[in-house]
Amino acid sequence: MATQPVTIGVDIGGTNLRAAVIDRQGTMVDTEQLPTPSSVGALEKALTMVVDTLRQRHPQITAVGLAVAGFITSDQTTVRFAPHLPWRNAEITTRLSKLWDIPVVLEHDANSAAWGEYILGAAQNTRNTVLFALGTGIGGAVIIDGKIYRGAYGVAPEFGHLTVVPGGRACPCGKRGCLERYCSGSALPLTAQDYIALGAHPESKFSQEFANKPEEITGRVVVRMAREGDPLALAVLKDMATWLGKGLSLVQDVFDPELIVLSGGVARDADLLIDRAEAVLHHSVVGAGHRPISRVVSGELGSEAGMIGVAMLAHERANSDVEDK
């Protein structure tokens, strides 16, 4: 059992909620995990169960941080909307803080991951950093002068829903041609299906295997076959890397960061993407060849970045509460 003050960081995903006890050095001391329930009551009951379980084992827990994929109000008290969670305009920090009798911090999951990388990971010793999270979709976070940038209403940034192909592929967000329809884990099968339909690389084992069942293509299949050297799969990854580079060039033009951290599930395979993405980035920015360009690196904290980051934010909250007393 930890003997110093610790906090809990909870990453609330659409499938699982994962919680970790984190000390002030960012070391993971203990963990718990439960499936994510689909109703508000069941979700908050599950969170209470996880928090109570960890507090029984670690009585010195001083605060809880919740990382949520959704729109969080700028005062970090309310979940406006989370596509994979039941909360809608739910003011949860005050309610859960009273229920648990402990300070509760609420943060967007990408902001949490970015803060983890900033404090303890790949973005240490920077001041202006962008996290570009590649998963099923695209998440994003911006740190400016050492502070998380949330925008006026807590929604910024939505890199994945920048329109890059007017009238292009339909997006679940309601728009068409969003970047994440061409550059994400869910985009890989769509691009592979397009290539097969066009008859590209007919010699490809991939093309031959899925020509009559394109609906069975998954992102993991594309990546696996690319690593095996399949020409069609490699072409699909090249297409994604091109879109990634274009997306990063938009980020560079708007925020001019010193570092871009690639995070998320797809970023585990960044070695298949990063060289071309960086080349496209360097050629696509305004003033190409006449300005500094940010470094692009993979995150160091992996899937634990969100839990660690929001736990460190909870440490800050606990410390400020002590100072205010």
QUINOR-V564637 format. One record per residue. SS is DSSP state (alpha for helix, beta for strand, coil for the rest). D_LAST is the distance of its C-alpha to the last C-alpha in Angstrom with 2 decimals. Layout:
# QUINOR-V564637
ss->SS d_last->D_LAST
ss->SS d_last->D_LAST
This chain:
# QUINOR-V564637
ss->coil d_last->27.40
ss->coil d_last->24.67
ss->coil d_last->22.75
ss->coil d_last->19.94
ss->coil d_last->17.16
ss->beta d_last->19.13
ss->beta d_last->19.06
ss->beta d_last->21.87
ss->beta d_last->23.82
ss->beta d_last->26.33
ss->beta d_last->29.29
ss->beta d_last->30.79
ss->coil d_last->34.40
ss->coil d_last->37.30
ss->coil d_last->38.86
ss->beta d_last->36.16
ss->beta d_last->32.44
ss->beta d_last->31.47
ss->beta d_last->28.23
ss->beta d_last->27.18
ss->beta d_last->24.56
ss->beta d_last->23.63
ss->beta d_last->22.10
ss->coil d_last->20.46
ss->coil d_last->24.02
ss->coil d_last->25.17
ss->coil d_last->27.33
ss->beta d_last->28.25
ss->beta d_last->27.82
ss->beta d_last->29.07
ss->beta d_last->30.42
ss->beta d_last->31.50
ss->beta d_last->33.71
ss->beta d_last->35.14
ss->beta d_last->37.47
ss->coil d_last->35.85
ss->coil d_last->36.86
ss->coil d_last->38.36
ss->coil d_last->36.80
ss->alpha d_last->33.29
ss->alpha d_last->33.10
ss->alpha d_last->34.48
ss->alpha d_last->32.28
ss->alpha d_last->29.03
ss->alpha d_last->30.52
ss->alpha d_last->31.35
ss->alpha d_last->27.87
ss->alpha d_last->26.48
ss->alpha d_last->29.14
ss->alpha d_last->28.32
ss->alpha d_last->24.55
ss->alpha d_last->25.25
ss->alpha d_last->27.91
ss->alpha d_last->25.82
ss->alpha d_last->22.87
ss->alpha d_last->25.50
ss->alpha d_last->26.65
ss->coil d_last->23.26
ss->coil d_last->20.66
ss->coil d_last->18.11
ss->beta d_last->17.95
ss->beta d_last->14.43
ss->beta d_last->15.57
ss->beta d_last->18.94
ss->beta d_last->20.71
ss->beta d_last->23.85
ss->beta d_last->26.59
ss->beta d_last->29.12
ss->coil d_last->32.47
ss->coil d_last->32.52
ss->beta d_last->31.40
ss->beta d_last->27.64
ss->coil d_last->26.36
ss->coil d_last->24.86
ss->coil d_last->21.43
ss->coil d_last->21.70
ss->coil d_last->21.46
ss->beta d_last->25.18
ss->beta d_last->28.24
ss->beta d_last->31.04
ss->beta d_last->33.77
ss->coil d_last->34.32
ss->coil d_last->38.04
ss->coil d_last->37.94
ss->coil d_last->35.23
ss->coil d_last->35.40
ss->coil d_last->32.29
ss->beta d_last->33.36
ss->beta d_last->30.91
ss->beta d_last->28.49
ss->beta d_last->24.86
ss->coil d_last->23.60
ss->alpha d_last->19.96
ss->alpha d_last->18.67
ss->alpha d_last->21.48
ss->alpha d_last->21.14
ss->alpha d_last->17.38
ss->alpha d_last->18.04
ss->alpha d_last->21.13
ss->alpha d_last->19.63
ss->coil d_last->16.21
ss->coil d_last->14.71
ss->beta d_last->13.72
ss->beta d_last->17.13
ss->beta d_last->18.31
ss->beta d_last->21.80
ss->beta d_last->24.11
ss->beta d_last->27.85
ss->alpha d_last->29.62
ss->alpha d_last->31.30
ss->alpha d_last->28.13
ss->alpha d_last->26.61
ss->alpha d_last->29.75
ss->alpha d_last->29.78
ss->alpha d_last->26.24
ss->alpha d_last->27.28
ss->alpha d_last->30.37
ss->alpha d_last->28.53
ss->alpha d_last->26.02
ss->alpha d_last->28.40
ss->coil d_last->31.83
ss->coil d_last->34.64
ss->coil d_last->32.67
ss->coil d_last->30.84
ss->coil d_last->31.31
ss->coil d_last->32.10
ss->coil d_last->30.55
ss->coil d_last->32.62
ss->beta d_last->33.44
ss->beta d_last->34.89
ss->beta d_last->34.88
ss->beta d_last->38.08
ss->beta d_last->38.01
ss->beta d_last->41.52
ss->coil d_last->41.86
ss->coil d_last->43.66
ss->coil d_last->42.58
ss->beta d_last->40.70
ss->beta d_last->36.96
ss->beta d_last->35.33
ss->beta d_last->32.19
ss->beta d_last->31.72
ss->beta d_last->29.30
ss->beta d_last->29.72
ss->coil d_last->28.35
ss->coil d_last->25.98
ss->beta d_last->24.57
ss->beta d_last->25.76
ss->beta d_last->28.10
ss->coil d_last->28.11
ss->coil d_last->30.30
ss->coil d_last->29.86
ss->coil d_last->29.84
ss->coil d_last->28.53
ss->coil d_last->32.08
ss->coil d_last->32.95
ss->coil d_last->34.81
ss->coil d_last->37.71
ss->alpha d_last->40.09
ss->alpha d_last->42.09
ss->alpha d_last->43.19
ss->coil d_last->44.58
ss->beta d_last->48.24
ss->coil d_last->50.45
ss->coil d_last->53.67
ss->coil d_last->54.40
ss->coil d_last->55.90
ss->coil d_last->55.24
ss->coil d_last->54.08
ss->beta d_last->52.33
ss->coil d_last->48.62
ss->coil d_last->46.71
ss->coil d_last->44.39
ss->coil d_last->47.38
ss->coil d_last->48.38
ss->beta d_last->51.20
ss->coil d_last->51.42
ss->beta d_last->47.75
ss->alpha d_last->47.11
ss->alpha d_last->45.97
ss->alpha d_last->49.38
ss->coil d_last->50.89
ss->coil d_last->48.20
ss->coil d_last->46.42
ss->alpha d_last->47.25
ss->alpha d_last->48.63
ss->alpha d_last->50.72
ss->alpha d_last->52.64
ss->alpha d_last->54.80
ss->alpha d_last->55.53
ss->alpha d_last->56.78
ss->alpha d_last->58.79
ss->alpha d_last->60.41
ss->alpha d_last->61.33
ss->alpha d_last->62.91
ss->alpha d_last->64.89
ss->alpha d_last->66.09
ss->coil d_last->67.29
ss->coil d_last->69.19
ss->coil d_last->67.30
ss->coil d_last->68.04
ss->coil d_last->70.48
ss->coil d_last->71.01
ss->coil d_last->67.39
ss->alpha d_last->66.88
ss->alpha d_last->63.76
ss->alpha d_last->65.88
ss->alpha d_last->68.58
ss->alpha d_last->66.26
ss->alpha d_last->64.31
ss->coil d_last->66.94
ss->coil d_last->67.61
ss->coil d_last->64.09
ss->alpha d_last->61.69
ss->alpha d_last->59.22
ss->alpha d_last->58.54
ss->coil d_last->57.23
ss->coil d_last->53.60
ss->alpha d_last->51.46
ss->alpha d_last->51.54
ss->alpha d_last->55.34
ss->alpha d_last->55.51
ss->alpha d_last->53.39
ss->alpha d_last->55.35
ss->alpha d_last->58.68
ss->alpha d_last->57.58
ss->alpha d_last->56.81
ss->coil d_last->60.30
ss->coil d_last->61.73
ss->coil d_last->62.86
ss->alpha d_last->63.81
ss->alpha d_last->62.62
ss->alpha d_last->59.20
ss->alpha d_last->58.92
ss->alpha d_last->59.87
ss->alpha d_last->57.14
ss->alpha d_last->54.51
ss->alpha d_last->55.96
ss->alpha d_last->55.61
ss->alpha d_last->51.96
ss->alpha d_last->51.30
ss->alpha d_last->52.96
ss->alpha d_last->50.72
ss->alpha d_last->47.67
ss->alpha d_last->48.76
ss->alpha d_last->49.29
ss->alpha d_last->45.87
ss->alpha d_last->44.26
ss->alpha d_last->46.30
ss->alpha d_last->44.81
ss->alpha d_last->41.30
ss->alpha d_last->42.42
ss->alpha d_last->43.94
ss->alpha d_last->40.92
ss->alpha d_last->37.97
ss->coil d_last->39.75
ss->coil d_last->37.43
ss->coil d_last->37.99
ss->beta d_last->37.71
ss->beta d_last->38.47
ss->beta d_last->37.38
ss->beta d_last->39.56
ss->beta d_last->37.80
ss->coil d_last->38.72
ss->coil d_last->41.55
ss->alpha d_last->44.42
ss->alpha d_last->42.89
ss->alpha d_last->43.82
ss->alpha d_last->47.31
ss->alpha d_last->46.43
ss->alpha d_last->49.23
ss->alpha d_last->51.69
ss->coil d_last->50.17
ss->alpha d_last->48.46
ss->alpha d_last->51.52
ss->alpha d_last->53.11
ss->alpha d_last->49.83
ss->alpha d_last->49.12
ss->alpha d_last->52.71
ss->alpha d_last->52.44
ss->alpha d_last->49.09
ss->alpha d_last->50.66
ss->alpha d_last->53.68
ss->alpha d_last->51.97
ss->coil d_last->49.35
ss->coil d_last->50.15
ss->coil d_last->51.73
ss->coil d_last->52.50
ss->coil d_last->53.58
ss->coil d_last->52.19
ss->coil d_last->48.42
ss->coil d_last->45.91
ss->coil d_last->45.05
ss->coil d_last->41.97
ss->beta d_last->42.32
ss->beta d_last->42.39
ss->beta d_last->41.12
ss->beta d_last->40.39
ss->coil d_last->36.88
ss->coil d_last->36.10
ss->coil d_last->33.76
ss->alpha d_last->36.26
ss->alpha d_last->35.38
ss->alpha d_last->32.08
ss->alpha d_last->30.66
ss->alpha d_last->28.98
ss->alpha d_last->27.27
ss->alpha d_last->26.15
ss->alpha d_last->24.99
ss->alpha d_last->22.90
ss->alpha d_last->21.40
ss->alpha d_last->20.42
ss->alpha d_last->18.85
ss->alpha d_last->16.90
ss->alpha d_last->15.77
ss->alpha d_last->14.55
ss->alpha d_last->12.65
ss->alpha d_last->11.06
ss->alpha d_last->10.21
ss->alpha d_last->8.77
ss->alpha d_last->6.51
ss->alpha d_last->5.40
ss->alpha d_last->5.49
ss->alpha d_last->3.79
ss->coil d_last->0.00
